[in-house]
C-alpha cells in the first residue's frame, strides 16, 4: 500500500497535474487488488477530489483550486 500511495501522491502533486487539475492513474500489475481498492476508496472519500472510472480501467482524478487562495490540492501517502 505504501508504494501505491507514494506513486499516486507523486502523480497528483506533479507540477503538470497541479496546473491542469487532473491526473489519470493506471493500475500496475504489481498493485494488489486489496491495495488498489483501499487507495481508490480513500481517494473517493477525499473532499475536493472527483474520481472517474474510465473504460480502460484507469481512474481519472479531478479537483478545483480553492477559490479564495488558488492553492493546489495536496495528497500525502500514509
C-alpha positions, 0 to 999 in steps of 0.5 A, spaced: 500 500 500 505 504 501 508 504 494 501 505 491 500 511 495 507 514 494 506 513 486 499 516 486 501 522 491 507 523 486 502 523 480 497 528 483 502 533 486 506 533 479 507 540 477 503 538 470 497 535 474 497 541 479 496 546 473 491 542 469 487 539 475 487 532 473 491 526 473 489 519 470 492 513 474 493 506 471 493 500 475 500 496 475 500 489 475 504 489 481 498 493 485 494 488 489 487 488 488 486 489 496 491 495 495 488 498 489 481 498 492 483 501 499 487 507 495 481 508 490 476 508 496 480 513 500 481 517 494 473 517 493 472 519 500 477 525 499 473 532 499 475 536 493 477 530 489 472 527 483 474 520 481 472 517 474 472 510 472 474 510 465 473 504 460 480 502 460 480 501 467 484 507 469 481 512 474 481 519 472 482 524 478 479 531 478 479 537 483 478 545 483 483 550 486 480 553 492 477 559 490 479 564 495 487 562 495 488 558 488 492 553 492 493 546 489 490 540 492 495 536 496 495 528 497 500 525 502 501 517 502 500 514 509 
